[in-house]
Amino acid sequence: MIRNAIVDDAERICELVKQRTVLRTGSELGFIEYPEHSVSWYGERIQQNKFYVVEIDRKVESFLSVYDDLRLDEFVGDQVVDWIKKNIESPFSYFDLLAVSKEFEHCHFGKSLLEYGIMRASKVVGAVAHSPKRNELPIRMIKKLGFELQEEITVYNGLMFGIYVKS
Ligand SMILES: CC(C)(COP(=O)(O)OP(=O)(O)OC[C@H]1O[C@@H](n2cnc3c(N)ncnc32)[C@H](O)[C@@H]1OP(=O)(O)O)[C@@H](O)C(=O)NCCC(=O)NCCS
């Protein structure tokens, strides 16, 4: 079942981010060196933005977070978001995190959440790692949904991200 997230989901969402965060070295794909945030950090964001989850047997197994561009000031020190704020014309929605628990990969949860959370917005922006590891699966997924690569940016001392936009 897909539903809007509630504050009580923050702990599990925080856990999923940790589970899917990887180093820039090694072969595992995921959120490259994404900063660790507290459960209350996620709780506050759930209240003010669009977080969607997939729940299976009362457990959250996948989530997507989407922000209106006017809320991007919440991302203090996020170099990807800083670039997007400076270079993409408002109004747009920004999808930040999409994760599926390892146990439920390849069950189409990721694709379903993206379709559910994003297709209603008129202009959507997202960033996906290109180097040193190219996160091919989400790139293929968002291209199928109509996103196009707008720019490659280098941030955080050598990480390269593709900035994808769907208009
Ligand atoms: C990226 C991620 C969210 C994908 O979620 P998912 O639920 O496993 O993906 P889906 O099952 O919805 O698959 C979407 C498409 O990719 C295909 N696919 C899934 N796994 C695949 C694999 N290992 N190899 C090739 N294709 C694959 C699916 O068949 C589907 O294509 P289709 O519509 O033609 O059938 C998940 O792998 C994840 O959480 N990764 C770690 C965090 C991350 O990197 N997030 C993205 C950052 S932008």
The ligand as an ORCA input file, in Angstrom:
! r2SCAN-3c Opt
* xyz 0 1
  C      16.892      2.648     -6.960
  C      15.846      1.860     -6.185
  C      14.959      2.843     -5.437
  C      15.023      1.024     -7.181
  O      13.897      0.523     -6.531
  P      13.205     -0.867     -6.958
  O      11.885     -0.888     -6.302
  O      14.142     -1.990     -6.654
  O      13.073     -0.714     -8.528
  P      11.858     -1.221     -9.404
  O      11.539     -2.629     -8.976
  O      10.740     -0.221     -9.319
  O      12.495     -1.265    -10.841
  C      12.315     -0.253    -11.806
  C      12.756     -0.769    -13.137
  O      14.096     -1.234    -13.112
  C      14.148     -2.649    -13.451
  N      15.109     -3.277    -12.559
  C      14.999     -3.432    -11.234
  N      16.114     -4.017    -10.761
  C      16.943     -4.226    -11.807
  C      18.227     -4.799    -11.952
  N      18.946     -5.257    -10.919
  N      18.778     -4.843    -13.172
  C      18.100     -4.378    -14.220
  N      16.879     -3.819    -14.153
  C      16.298     -3.762    -12.960
  C      12.764     -3.154    -13.195
  O      12.506     -4.275    -13.985
  C      11.939     -1.959    -13.609
  O      11.872     -1.858    -15.018
  P      10.501     -2.164    -15.817
  O       9.566     -1.040    -15.499
  O      10.936     -2.177    -17.233
  O      10.011     -3.475    -15.302
  C      16.515      0.872     -5.170
  O      17.418      0.052     -5.875
  C      17.249      1.538     -4.029
  O      16.671      1.817     -2.979
  N      18.567      1.801     -4.218
  C      19.393      2.405     -3.173
  C      19.086      3.876     -2.985
  C      19.262      4.633     -4.283
  O      20.254      4.481     -4.989
  N      18.270      5.486     -4.591
  C      18.260      6.297     -5.788
  C      19.035      7.532     -5.596
  S      18.552      8.706     -6.811
*
